[in-house]
């Protein structure tokens, strides 16, 4: 499994910061790539285009963690789970942008094709 990483060339200074990650998916369809932008306090610090994403849903034992990593670590060279963030997270916002009608229709067709092949 290939892992992708966005990181600032400089460490965060002590104090309060707004960290944002925006990802523009190259879909519709499964496993397409996209471009991610990491920003700190409104300034872009890292931008990367990746050739693919995970084509299907993660396994049931993987979790979406905020402030702690309880399952698979982001990078085993950096830390081993469980890994707790010791700072304070004031706010977390997840914004999902709806697909256009044509993208949604194609997505549903692909899902149905996958279900049909599995049967």
N, C-alpha and C positions, 0 to 999 in steps of 0.2 A: 504494500500500500504506500503510495506516495503522499507525503505530507507537504503542505505549503505554509509559509510563514510570512507575516508582515510584522516588522518591528522598526522602531525609530532608531536612527544612528546614535541618539543621545538618550541617556536615562532621564526619567522625569525628575524635576526638582521637587523638593518637599513642598507640600501644600495641596490645595484643592485644584483639580483639573477636570476638564470635560474631554473624555476619550470617546471617539466615534469610529465605527467601522461601517462602511457602505459597500455593498456588493451588488454589481449589476450582472445578472445571469444572462448567458448567451442563448437561452432557450427560445422556443419551447422544446421539450423533449427531455429525456433522462440523461444525466451524466455530462451535460454540456459544460463548457468552461465559463469564464467570466472574469471580470476585473474588480478587484477589491482596493479600497482606499482607506487607509488608517489616518485619522486626524487627531491632533491634540490641541485643545483650546482653539479650534477653528482653523488650524494650520495643517496642511497635508504633510505627513512625515514619512509615509511609505505608500507606494502604489505598485500593484503587481497584477499581471494577467496570468491566469492559469488555464491549462488546456482542457481540464475536466473537473467535475465534482463527483461526489458519491452518487451513483446512478439510482439507488433505491434507499429506503428508510434504514436507519441504523438498527442494530439488533436491540431487543427489548431491554437488555441489561445495561445499555449505555444511557447516560443521563445528560440533561441540560443543566449544568451547574453554574451558579453565579457566586463568586467569592470563595469557592472551594472546588477542587477536582476530586471526585470520589471514585471514578472508574478509570478509563483510559486517559493517560496524560497527553497533553498537547505535544510535548517533546520529552522523551525519556532521558535525554542528555541534560535537560534543565532541572528536572525534579521528578520525584516519584510520588504518585498518589498514595494516601490522601494528602493534599497540599492546600493549606488554608491561606487566603489573603488576609494579612494582618492589619490592613488599613480600614477605612470606612467607605462604603459605597452609599452615597446619598440617594441615587436615583438610577434606575435602569429602564431604558425605553427600547422596545423591539417594535419596529415598524415594518409591516408586511405590505407591499404594494400589490394590489390586485392585478391579476393577469387580464389582458385584453380578451374579449369574447372569442376571437379566433384562436388565441393561444390556449385558452381554457378548453375549447372544443377539441383541439389537437391533443392536449394533455389527457383528456378523458378517453379519447380513442386509443391512445397508447396504453393507458391503464387497462382498458378492456382487452386489447390484444395480448397483453401480458397475462391477464387472468385466463383468457382462452387457451393460451399456450401451456399454462400450468395444469390445466384440467385434463 
